[in-house]
Amino acid sequence: MSEVHAETVRFVRDTMLPEQEPPLTEKGVVKWLRENLFSGWANTALTLVTIYVVYTALSAVLPWIFGGVWNAGNLSECRSILEAFGKTSHEGACWAVIQERWNQFLFGFYPQDLYWRPILTFLLLFVALAPILFSEFVPRQMIWFTAIFPFVAVWLIWGGSFWLPIFALAGFAIAGGLYSVLSDRLGGAGAGLVALIGAVLWWGWMAPTASDTLHRMIATPQVASAKVELPVEIERLGAAIAEIDGQRAELREQISALLAEKEEIQERLVAGRAEGADLDADLAAFAEVRDRIAALRDADSALSRERAILSDQQTAANLLNNRVGNIERLEAELPTLRETATRLRASLPPTVASLQVAQNLPPSIPEEDVDALEAALSAENTLVNTEIAVRETYTSLGLVGLRPVGSTQLGGFLLAITVGVSGIVLSLPLGILLALGRQSDMFIINKFSIVFIEVIRGVPLIVWLFTASLLLNYFLPPGTNFDIMLRVIIMVTLFSAAYIAEVVRGGLAALPRGQYEAADALGLDYAKAMRLIILPQALKISIPGIVNTFIGLFKDTTLVVFVGLFDPLKQMADSIRADANWTGIYWELFVFPGLIFFILCYSMGRYSMYLERKLQREHR
């Protein structure tokens, strides 16, 4: 036993070896470089080639970016400043165009005195998204603000009477009330259909009638006073514009004198550089003159913005003055116009009685029938235009709210974010419904979902935008004003929903069959099973695909250029280059919007990764 015990003791450690530092190749930066960049000859070769390519690209791009000019009034001045410092236009960017036109990139042609409205909307957007995106840090009660934010946002951006968002919300309240009352009697599908019909009737007929009535009640007492006050206001605005024009003329004279002085200094710099003279004093003088010119130009730009605001106000006042002057005559003509339009329509021959256009009629129709149709259509158009003029006059006088802004004035990133956020918010629930419909056992719903998804996905987005812009008017009644932005948002939403439906369907297909069987075993109906068990898991699986679709949707908002809206890229760049001061500038007008697009899209991608980590339940 003693021999065995002695043999065993020899293999029992009775002391600890002191800790030693790991080899240099197994710690810190050296270890990371060896494992990630130089782990083998192929990896080393690729690393060296990549470093060379990146160095070559950055050595050409970084001097152009950081050696640019920020203070200049036009492209020629930018190039002159670069030449004074011994650079060419390829060695320095002209960022002065961004400094001068940044507001146009962000807001398009939105009135400058109303910038506070889209800025406030953008800030409220973060407040509305907080309960959804960061629910663990924000009280859940704020979800009520999220629900009403879309109506507040539309009112802030487009303006109009303050009761318009209230009427819009009332439609949802009516639908909810009808559904809750009728769901027990008619079932979910029947109550939902009645609720939808009730909301559509409210929005399409009762709400516009109530709005017109309120406008008329408020405006009627103001017609007489407006006839006296508007000419006085127009004269005041004209005097203010003339005063600004005088101030700008003085500033332009000072700028011209400083530009001549700057050219003299520039000539001395060029000559001194050729002779090798000391140029420090001239460079200091050049910088001082350049700063004074920049300050004067800033003042001139401020006056120009103020003049534009006053000019818009004067134009609106002139238009309203003309409408108010003609309102009594137009209202007196309305009964006669209605009678004439009704009589001519009733007297049409049966061959053309149902037609709404007089173009491209078959030769078999007699000429007198065509003439009768044209007379009826002309009378109807005159009636519609007169009714619109009367309604717009009372709307302008009876406005209690924010100044209206047309969709054609939206542009830049205000337009892109408006269309993008609207499409994202609306397409997600619609895409989920389409995905569930495609898996439904009900024949009509299943086939409708399949046809919708395949048709929408099979046609490019630009075709749908052209459809919204051009063809949709042919299917609307005469005089219908279907806003171009609303048409674009609808088409973008439908297009994105078709892609999201397939992404969600992939998530549903990835779930094991046992999850559906577990929901059935618990006795849950279809709605509860989807809401509590199936959809939460399917949407978690689908997060990367959904966010990828959202990013693509946001970038595709630049396609609105093809329907006449001012996107942040081409239309904004073309409008800036149309100014003689910036004709010929190119890359700077794409780098700045591209950077903003990257920041927004990268933020969405990072949030999706955060959400995936937050919802991760598996053990790794």
Secondary structure, 3 states (H helix, E strand, C coil): CHHHHHHHHCCCCCCCCCCCCCCHHHCHHHHHHHHHCCCCHHHHHHHHHHHHHHHHHHHHHHHHHHCCECCCCCHHHHHHHHHHCCCCHHHCCECHHHHHHHHHHHHCCCCHHHCHHHHHHHHHHHHHHHHHHCCCCCCHHHHHHHHHHHHHHHHHHHCEECHHHHHHHHHHHHHHHHHHHHHHHHHHHHHHHHHHHHHHHHHHHHHHHHHHHHHHHHHHHHHHHHHHHHHHHHHHHHHHHHHHHHHHHHHHHHHHHHHHHHHHHHHHHHHHHHHCCCCHHHHHHHHHHHHHHHHHHHHHHHHHHHHHHHHHHHHHHHHHHHHHHHHHHHHHHHHHHHHHHHHHHHCCCCCCCCCCCCCCCCCCCCHHHHHHHHHHHHHHHHHHHHHHHHHHHHHHHCCCEECCCCHHHCEHHHHHHHHHHHHHHHHHHHHHHHHHHHCCCCHHHHHHHHHHHHHHHCCCHHHHHHHHHHHHHHHCCCCCCCCHHHHHHHHHHHHHHHHHHHHHHHHHHHCCHHHHHHHHHCCCCHHHHHHHHHHHHHHHHHHHHHHHHHHHHHHHHHHHHHHCCECCCHHHHHHHHCCHHHCCCCCHHHHHHHHHHHHHHHHHHHHHHHHHHHHCCCCC
